[in-house]
Amino acid sequence: MSQPCVKATWLGLAEPDYPSVSVNSNTRPKDATGTPASESARRTAVASATAPGVTRSWTRIDDYVQEVKSARIWGGIHYRNSTEVGEQMGNAIGQLTLKTAMTPLDQ
């Protein structure tokens, strides 16, 4: 008989489920030109603060967001639902910001 992959003593994640702020603060619905983030082709690179010499790069913001979401799950910080809700919140906040705060100066 196979052994279970999780011990019976495992208590789950250390914190309760809540939306991922790391994901919602790294999500944007559209860039300043109105192009959906999934279509944005600007290269973005980030050097690791904890792994000297390691730099990650992406050409689409959506790829970056997906990696942030996965890292939060793999690190045991969030459940997948927390990252999905965090991304939805980030998109909604970004849309509201574009509509209310990011208006041309002549308006």
Stockholm file with secondary structure:
# STOCKHOLM 1.0

chainA/1-107         MSQPCVKATWLGLAEPDYPSVSVNSNTRPKDATGTPASESARRTAVASATAPGVTRSWTRIDDYVQEVKSARIWGGIHYRNSTEVGEQMGNAIGQLTLKTAMTPLDQ
#=GR chainA/1-107 SS CCCCSSCTTCCCCSSCCCCCHHHHTTCCSBCTTSCBGGGCCCCEEEECSSSTTCEEEESSHHHHHHHHHHHHHHTTSCCHHHHHHHHHHHHHHHHHHHHHTSCCTTC
#=GC SS_cons         CCCCSSCTTCCCCSSCCCCCHHHHTTCCSBCTTSCBGGGCCCCEEEECSSSTTCEEEESSHHHHHHHHHHHHHHTTSCCHHHHHHHHHHHHHHHHHHHHHTSCCTTC
//
